[in-house]
Amino acid sequence: MKLMIPILFISSILFAGDNTTRVKVSGMMCSYSCVSKVNTVVKNIDGVKSCSVDFDKGEATVVYDDEKVASKDIVNILTKKTDFKVSELADDIKSNKTTSEKPI
């Protein structure tokens, strides 16, 4: 039993993976201060490991620890702390399922 706890702890660290979400950020007017604002807000969220903002696409790619923060929390915090319209982009798997469905 004493050995079981350290084994479980170490295995949880080894098998823990980073999650990535893409966020649509509408309303950025410049590639310097607007991008900087999004980066600063997102990187200050506990659990976020990295953030990369693409001004031309109006998207942010965020790598985060899902045990500390959820993707919807990232969207909510970014919406509250900036004047941008923010929404989570559907991942490719969900997008393909949606587009492959035929209307009735």
N, C-alpha and C positions, 0 to 999 in steps of 0.2 A: 504493500500500500504506500509506503514511504517513497518508493521509487516511481510509483505511478504518477504522482503530481508533477515532478520535474519532467517526465517523459511527455505528458500531455502539454505542458507549457512550451517545451522546445518544439514539439510537433506543430503546435498552433502558430508559432513564429515561422517555421519553415514553410508551412502550407498557406500562410496568409498571403493574399495577393492584392495588388493595387487595382483599384477600379478607375476607369476613365470615363468621363462624360464630356459631351460637346454641348456647349451652351450658345444659343443665338443671342447676340447683344445688338439691339437696334438702337440707333440714335447717336452713335459715335460720330463726331464731326471732324476729328483730327486723329492723326496716327501717333501723336506724341502724348498729350495730356490725357486724352480719353482712354487710350490703351494703358497708360500708366495707372490711371484710377482703377480700372477693372483689375489689373494685376495686383495692385496694392490691397484692394478689398478682398479679393479671393485668397491671396496668399496669407492673409491674416486670420483666416478661418481655421480653427483648430481641426486638424485632420487632413488638411490640404497639403499635398506634397509638392505639387508644381502646377503652374498655370502658364499657358502660352496663348496669347491673343493675336488673332489674325485680323487686322483692321480691314483689309480688302474684302474678306468674306463676311466680316461682322460676326466672328465666332471666337469663342474661347474654349480651349481644350484643357480640362482640369483632371489631374491625377490625385486621387484622394483615398483615404482609409475609410472604408464603409463601416468600420466599428466605431468611428468617432463622429462621422458626419454623413448625411445622405445627400444625394444629388439634388433633391428638392430643397434641402436646406441651403445649399450653395446658391440656387436660383433665388430663393426668398431673401437671403442676406444681400445678395448683389442688387436685387430690386429695391430693397429698403435703403441701402446706403448710396445708391446712385440715382440719376435721373433717367437711366436707360430702360428700355423695355427688354426684359430678359425672359427667355424660355428655353427649356431643355430640348435639344434636338433628339429625335428618335434614332436609336442605333440602327445600323445597316440591316440587321436581321429583322427587326420589327418593320422597317421600311419595306423590305422585300416582301414580307407577308402581306402587308397592307396593299401594295401595288399589284400583287398577284391575285388578289380577290376580285371576282367579277361581280358587277352590279346585278341585282335581281331584275 
